[in-house]
Amino acid sequence: MNIGKTGQILLADIGGTNARFALSRSELGEGDQSGSIDYVKVADFPTVREAIADVLARRAGGEQPRRAVLAVAGPVTNNRCVMTNSPWVIDGNELQPALGFDSVHELNDFEVVAWSLPALQPADLISLGGQDGLPGEPLLVVGPGTGFGVSCLVNRHGARLAVVTEAGHATLPAENEREERVIACLRKRLGHVSIERGALSGSGLQNLYEALAEIDGAQVPHRDAAAITKAALEGSCPISRATLDMFCAILGSVAGNLAVTFGARGGVYVAGGIVPRFPEFLMDSAFRARFEAKGRFQDYLRNIPTRLVIKPDASFVGLKTFADSQAG
């Protein structure tokens, strides 16, 4: 591309099926909105390089962005990600010279959500209980969706760092006898019962549903996560309702465990693709009680705010916040 470089930054959120792109100005303040978002089907382009080149040809208006910040749905090693559910290999070190960027930063998609937290506004959130967070203390985000994402934004001596984890693959804990029976049932099917596969994801919700039906001796139709949620909210299926109840309770316990693990006294945020579909149900569930139920540390948890992220495209707020942190 023989075009002059500007203060524009290419921001991208790349999943296995869809990739989203936006252009933002580096001179904008932290948290300012990026431009309109382009949605691209991953299957339409053999490589991410071709997808980006197409977006820039249509959107840049003759201006070459200086930098790119990419959120990718997968683990990032040495600025490179091999996508799990698509043929794309996203290598920032190759994209930089190939597309004429001064720099390309690659981040895990949930790391980007953590970067968004300080810039989110009250209208972007629903309170799920607790007090005001302590300034400067860690901010934790958990997210049931296709998987279970966890990241923590830590502020030390004026510098921010988003801690990337694979906490979704830790062992699912049980808080009562009924949950122990569910986990025992799932262990026969899965071997190791992780937080993600056992409960807190789309497939986890389905596994919970099938395990509850088995231990209750109930005959239920096959349902995916969306159908289970719909039947639970409509009240048309007792097993679906019990599944969503247990899902919310386990989410509270796991979020509380992670809050004490990270010392997340700045606040705990719930994101991901599942929970924003039923905020009222979550607020009326055992989520907050189970979040606080940590014995001698109950007072510690009681003071930590929990909030549901409802802002669409919050990842672009995180991408912009990270880009601003790297400016200069």
C-alpha positions as CSV (number, residue, x, y, z in Angstrom):
1,M,0.0,0.0,0.0
2,N,1.6,3.2,-1.1
3,I,-0.3,5.5,1.2
4,G,0.8,7.8,4.0
5,K,0.6,6.7,7.6
6,T,-1.7,8.5,10.0
7,G,-2.7,8.5,13.7
8,Q,-5.3,5.8,12.9
9,I,-5.2,2.5,14.8
10,L,-6.8,-0.7,13.4
11,L,-8.7,-2.5,16.1
12,A,-9.9,-6.1,15.6
13,D,-11.8,-8.7,17.6
14,I,-11.3,-12.0,15.8
15,G,-13.3,-15.1,16.6
16,G,-13.6,-18.5,15.0
17,T,-16.6,-17.6,12.8
18,N,-16.6,-13.8,12.6
19,A,-14.0,-11.0,12.8
20,R,-14.8,-7.4,13.6
21,F,-12.7,-4.4,12.6
22,A,-12.8,-0.7,13.5
23,L,-10.5,2.2,12.9
24,S,-9.8,4.6,15.8
25,R,-7.7,7.8,16.2
26,S,-4.7,7.6,18.5
27,E,-5.3,11.1,19.6
28,L,-8.7,10.3,21.1
29,G,-8.9,10.1,24.9
30,E,-9.1,6.8,26.7
31,G,-12.5,5.2,26.4
32,D,-13.6,7.3,23.4
33,Q,-15.7,5.4,20.8
34,S,-14.0,3.9,17.8
35,G,-15.5,4.2,14.4
36,S,-18.2,2.0,12.9
37,I,-17.5,-1.8,13.1
38,D,-17.0,-4.0,10.0
39,Y,-18.2,-7.6,10.3
40,V,-16.3,-10.1,8.3
41,K,-16.9,-13.9,8.0
42,V,-13.7,-15.7,8.6
43,A,-14.6,-18.3,6.0
44,D,-14.7,-15.6,3.3
45,F,-10.9,-15.1,3.5
46,P,-8.1,-17.7,3.4
47,T,-5.9,-15.6,5.7
48,V,-6.3,-12.8,8.2
49,R,-3.8,-10.8,6.1
50,E,-6.3,-10.8,3.2
51,A,-9.2,-9.9,5.5
52,I,-7.3,-6.9,7.0
53,A,-6.2,-5.7,3.5
54,D,-9.8,-5.8,2.3
55,V,-11.0,-3.8,5.3
56,L,-8.3,-1.2,4.9
57,A,-9.0,-0.9,1.2
58,R,-12.6,-0.2,1.9
59,R,-12.3,1.8,5.1
60,A,-9.0,3.6,5.4
61,G,-9.8,6.3,2.8
62,G,-6.2,6.4,1.6
63,E,-4.8,6.5,5.1
64,Q,-2.5,3.7,6.4
65,P,-3.0,3.1,10.2
66,R,0.2,3.2,12.1
67,R,-0.7,0.5,14.6
68,A,-2.9,-2.6,14.9
69,V,-4.3,-4.1,18.1
70,L,-5.9,-7.5,17.7
71,A,-8.0,-9.5,20.1
72,V,-8.0,-13.2,19.2
73,A,-10.1,-16.1,20.5
74,G,-7.2,-18.3,21.6
75,P,-3.9,-18.4,23.5
76,V,-1.2,-16.0,22.3
77,T,2.4,-17.0,22.4
78,N,5.1,-14.6,21.1
79,N,2.5,-12.4,19.5
80,R,1.1,-15.4,17.5
81,C,-2.1,-17.3,17.8
82,V,-3.2,-20.5,16.0
83,M,-7.0,-20.2,16.0
84,T,-8.8,-23.2,17.4
85,N,-12.0,-23.1,15.4
86,S,-10.7,-21.6,12.1
87,P,-7.8,-22.1,9.7
88,W,-6.4,-18.7,10.4
89,V,-2.9,-18.4,12.0
90,I,-2.6,-14.8,13.3
91,D,1.1,-13.8,13.6
92,G,1.6,-10.2,14.5
93,N,5.3,-10.3,13.7
94,E,4.5,-11.3,10.1
95,L,1.5,-8.9,9.7
96,Q,3.5,-5.9,10.8
97,P,5.9,-5.7,7.7
98,A,3.4,-7.3,5.3
99,L,0.7,-4.7,5.9
100,G,3.0,-1.7,6.7
101,F,2.2,-1.3,10.4
102,D,4.7,0.2,12.8
103,S,3.5,-2.3,15.4
104,V,1.0,-5.1,15.8
105,H,-0.1,-6.2,19.3
106,E,-2.0,-9.4,19.8
107,L,-4.1,-10.1,22.9
108,N,-6.3,-12.9,24.1
109,D,-9.9,-11.9,23.7
110,F,-10.7,-12.0,27.4
111,E,-7.6,-10.0,28.2
112,V,-9.1,-7.3,26.1
113,V,-12.3,-7.4,28.1
114,A,-10.3,-6.8,31.3
115,W,-8.7,-3.8,29.7
116,S,-12.2,-2.4,29.0
117,L,-13.3,-2.4,32.7
118,P,-11.9,1.0,33.9
119,A,-13.6,2.7,30.9
120,L,-17.0,1.2,31.3
121,Q,-19.8,3.6,32.3
122,P,-22.7,3.1,34.7
123,A,-25.1,2.6,31.7
124,D,-22.8,-0.3,30.5
125,L,-23.3,-2.3,33.7
126,I,-26.0,-3.8,35.9
127,S,-25.2,-4.1,39.6
128,L,-25.4,-7.6,41.1
129,G,-24.7,-6.5,44.7
130,G,-21.9,-5.4,46.9
131,Q,-20.4,-2.1,47.9
132,D,-18.2,0.3,45.9
133,G,-14.9,-1.1,44.7
134,L,-11.6,0.1,46.2
135,P,-9.7,2.4,43.9
136,G,-6.5,0.9,42.5
137,E,-7.4,-2.7,43.5
138,P,-7.6,-5.5,41.0
139,L,-10.6,-5.8,38.7
140,L,-11.7,-9.3,37.8
141,V,-13.8,-10.4,34.8
142,V,-15.4,-13.8,34.3
143,G,-17.3,-14.8,31.3
144,P,-19.4,-17.9,30.5
145,G,-19.8,-18.3,26.7
146,T,-18.4,-20.8,24.2
147,G,-15.9,-21.4,26.9
148,F,-15.2,-19.8,30.3
149,G,-12.9,-16.8,30.2
150,V,-11.2,-15.2,33.2
151,S,-8.8,-12.2,33.3
152,C,-7.7,-9.8,36.0
153,L,-6.6,-6.2,35.5
154,V,-3.9,-5.2,38.0
155,N,-2.7,-1.7,38.7
156,R,0.7,-1.4,40.3
157,H,2.6,1.9,40.6
158,G,0.6,3.5,37.9
159,A,1.1,0.7,35.4
160,R,-1.7,-1.7,34.3
161,L,-1.3,-5.4,33.5
162,A,-4.1,-7.7,32.4
163,V,-3.4,-11.2,33.8
164,V,-4.5,-13.9,31.3
165,T,-5.6,-17.2,32.8
166,E,-6.9,-20.7,31.9
167,A,-9.1,-20.8,35.0
168,G,-12.0,-22.4,33.1
169,H,-10.0,-25.6,33.0
170,A,-9.6,-25.8,36.8
171,T,-11.7,-28.5,38.5
172,L,-15.3,-27.6,39.1
173,P,-16.0,-27.3,42.9
174,A,-19.2,-28.6,44.6
175,E,-20.9,-26.6,47.4
176,N,-23.6,-29.2,48.4
177,E,-24.6,-32.8,48.1
178,R,-26.7,-32.2,44.9
179,E,-23.8,-30.6,43.1
180,E,-21.6,-33.4,44.2
181,R,-24.0,-35.9,42.6
182,V,-24.1,-33.9,39.4
183,I,-20.3,-33.8,39.3
184,A,-20.1,-37.5,40.0
185,C,-22.5,-38.1,37.1
186,L,-20.4,-35.9,34.8
187,R,-17.2,-37.5,35.9
188,K,-18.4,-40.8,34.4
189,R,-18.9,-39.1,31.1
190,L,-16.0,-36.6,31.0
191,G,-13.3,-37.9,33.3
192,H,-12.0,-34.5,34.6
193,V,-14.9,-32.2,35.2
194,S,-13.7,-28.6,34.6
195,I,-15.5,-25.4,35.5
196,E,-16.0,-24.8,31.7
197,R,-17.2,-28.3,30.6
198,G,-19.1,-29.1,33.8
199,A,-21.2,-25.9,34.1
200,L,-20.0,-22.5,33.0
201,S,-20.2,-22.5,29.2
202,G,-22.7,-23.3,26.5
203,S,-21.7,-26.9,26.5
204,G,-21.4,-26.9,30.3
205,L,-25.0,-25.7,30.6
206,Q,-26.1,-28.6,28.4
207,N,-24.0,-31.1,30.5
208,L,-25.6,-29.7,33.7
209,Y,-29.1,-30.2,32.2
210,E,-28.4,-33.8,31.1
211,A,-26.8,-34.7,34.5
212,L,-29.7,-33.2,36.5
213,A,-32.2,-35.2,34.3
214,E,-30.2,-38.4,35.0
215,I,-30.0,-38.1,38.7
216,D,-33.7,-37.0,39.0
217,G,-34.8,-39.8,36.7
218,A,-36.5,-37.3,34.4
219,Q,-37.3,-37.8,30.7
220,V,-36.4,-34.6,28.9
221,P,-35.9,-33.7,25.2
222,H,-32.5,-32.9,23.9
223,R,-31.9,-29.2,24.2
224,D,-28.9,-26.9,23.5
225,A,-27.9,-24.1,25.8
226,A,-30.2,-21.6,24.1
227,A,-33.2,-23.9,24.4
228,I,-32.5,-24.7,28.0
229,T,-32.3,-21.0,28.9
230,K,-35.5,-20.3,27.0
231,A,-37.4,-23.2,28.7
232,A,-36.1,-22.1,32.1
233,L,-37.2,-18.5,31.7
234,E,-40.6,-19.5,30.3
235,G,-41.1,-21.9,33.2
236,S,-42.0,-24.7,30.8
237,C,-39.4,-27.3,32.0
238,P,-38.6,-27.9,35.7
239,I,-35.2,-29.5,34.8
240,S,-34.3,-26.5,32.6
241,R,-35.2,-24.2,35.5
242,A,-33.1,-26.3,37.9
243,T,-30.3,-26.2,35.5
244,L,-30.3,-22.4,35.2
245,D,-30.6,-22.1,39.0
246,M,-27.6,-24.3,39.5
247,F,-25.6,-22.5,36.7
248,C,-26.1,-19.1,38.5
249,A,-25.2,-20.6,41.9
250,I,-22.1,-22.2,40.6
251,L,-21.1,-19.0,38.8
252,G,-21.4,-17.2,42.1
253,S,-19.2,-19.7,43.9
254,V,-16.6,-19.7,41.2
255,A,-16.5,-15.9,41.0
256,G,-16.1,-15.7,44.7
257,N,-13.2,-18.2,44.6
258,L,-11.5,-16.2,41.9
259,A,-12.1,-12.9,43.8
260,V,-10.2,-14.1,46.9
261,T,-7.6,-15.7,44.6
262,F,-6.8,-12.4,42.9
263,G,-7.7,-10.1,45.8
264,A,-10.1,-8.4,43.4
265,R,-11.4,-5.7,45.8
266,G,-11.9,-3.3,42.9
267,G,-14.8,-5.4,41.6
268,V,-15.9,-8.5,39.9
269,Y,-17.5,-8.3,36.4
270,V,-19.5,-10.9,34.6
271,A,-19.3,-10.8,30.8
272,G,-19.5,-13.4,28.0
273,G,-22.3,-14.4,25.7
274,I,-24.7,-16.2,28.1
275,V,-25.5,-14.3,31.2
276,P,-26.5,-10.9,29.6
277,R,-29.6,-12.8,28.2
278,F,-31.2,-13.1,31.7
279,P,-30.0,-10.3,34.0
280,E,-33.2,-10.4,36.1
281,F,-33.0,-14.1,36.6
282,L,-29.4,-13.8,37.7
283,M,-30.2,-11.0,40.2
284,D,-32.9,-13.2,41.8
285,S,-30.7,-16.3,41.9
286,A,-28.3,-17.6,44.5
287,F,-25.4,-15.9,42.6
288,R,-24.6,-13.2,45.1
289,A,-25.2,-15.4,48.2
290,R,-22.9,-18.0,46.9
291,F,-20.4,-15.4,45.9
292,E,-20.2,-14.2,49.5
293,A,-20.4,-17.7,51.1
294,K,-16.7,-18.0,52.1
295,G,-16.9,-18.7,55.8
296,R,-14.5,-16.4,57.7
297,F,-14.0,-14.3,54.6
298,Q,-17.7,-13.5,54.1
299,D,-17.1,-9.9,55.1
300,Y,-14.3,-9.6,52.7
301,L,-16.5,-10.7,49.8
302,R,-19.5,-8.7,51.0
303,N,-17.7,-5.5,50.3
304,I,-16.7,-6.5,46.7
305,P,-19.1,-5.2,44.0
306,T,-20.3,-7.6,41.3
307,R,-21.5,-6.2,38.0
308,L,-22.9,-7.6,34.8
309,V,-21.4,-6.1,31.6
310,I,-24.2,-5.3,29.1
311,K,-22.4,-3.0,26.7
312,P,-22.3,-4.4,23.2
313,D,-18.8,-4.5,21.7
314,A,-17.1,-3.8,25.0
315,S,-14.1,-5.5,23.5
316,F,-13.5,-2.4,21.4
317,V,-13.4,-0.3,24.5
318,G,-10.7,-2.6,25.8
319,L,-8.8,-2.6,22.5
320,K,-8.8,1.2,22.5
321,T,-7.8,1.4,26.2
322,F,-4.9,-0.9,25.6
323,A,-3.8,1.0,22.5
324,D,-3.8,4.3,24.5
325,S,-1.7,2.6,27.3
326,Q,0.9,1.8,24.7
327,A,1.0,5.2,23.0
328,G,4.2,7.0,23.1
